[in-house]
Amino acid sequence: MKDIRLDKNLLGKLFSETSASYGPKFRDHYLKQYQIYVNSIGHTSDARQKFNSYFLTLNTLLLTALGFSFSQEVPFIQNGGQVAIPFIGIMICFIWWAIVFSYKQRSIVKQKIINYVEENLPLSLYGVEWEILKTKHQGFKYHFFRISLLIPWAFILLYVFIIIFSL
């Protein structure tokens, strides 16, 4: 979570009103908004997973078509398609990487906002969870987001090798 730094002045804008000016329902509404925001992390994660599945499927289809073209006489693929398909795959992988990177940034910001909100709650559950994970996995440098950012690059390398060996 080091990549993005949130200015304390910006975080201070989270509270549009003080509890005194808001009224007696401030605490209840505060907790309700916190719950909704925490649930949005799950929705963001689900959307990211759907994009990953979509792009994995798309790359699998491209590689299947490419493999089929190398093993069979397929005129529409063999006439330049064996080079064109990997270029299409590379473009798709760049788009995939950009989407995963965007979701990574969004998740980091959400986590930082939750940590800030938890400073005003009795428990700091997410903050402590991340501290425990950092301590437990000290030697493990690449957590899920870093690994998921590498997957499109693995496909890009595969496509580059295919281009080189099909020329």
C-alpha positions, 0 to 999 in steps of 0.5 A, a space after each residue: 500500500 506504499 504506492 499511493 499516499 493520501 493527503 490528511 487534508 483530503 481524508 479530512 474531507 470525508 466528514 462533511 459535517 460534525 456529529 454535533 451539526 449532524 444530529 443524534 443519528 450521526 453514529 448510526 449513519 456513520 456505521 451504516 456508511 462504513 458497512 456499505 463502503 467495506 462491502 464495496 471492497 468485495 464488489 470491486 474484488 468480484 469485478 476484478 475477478 470477472 475481468 481476469 476470467 474474461 481475459 484468461 478466456 480470451 487469451 485461451 481462445 487466441 492460443 487455441 486458434 493459434 495452436 490449431 493453425 499450426 497443426 491444421 491447414 487453416 487458410 484464414 489463419 495461416 496467411 499472416 494470421 499466425 503473426 496477427 493473432 499474437 499481436 492482437 493478444 499482446 494488445 489485449 494483454 496491455 488492456 488487461 494489465 491496465 484494468 488490473 492496475 486500475 483495480 489495484 490502485 482502487 483497492 489501495 485507496 479503499 483500504 487507506 480510507 477504511 483505515 482512516 475511518 477506523 481511527 474513529 471506531 472502537 476497533 481497527 479490524 482492517 488495519 490490524 489484519 493488514 499488520 498481521 499479514 505483513 508480519 506473517 508474510 514478511 519474506 513473501 514479497 509479491 502478494 496477490 496484486 503483484 502476481 495478478 499484474 504479472 500474468 498479462 506480461 507472461 502472456 505477452 512473453 508467450 506471444 512474443 516467442 510465438 511471433 519470433 518462432 513463426 517468422 
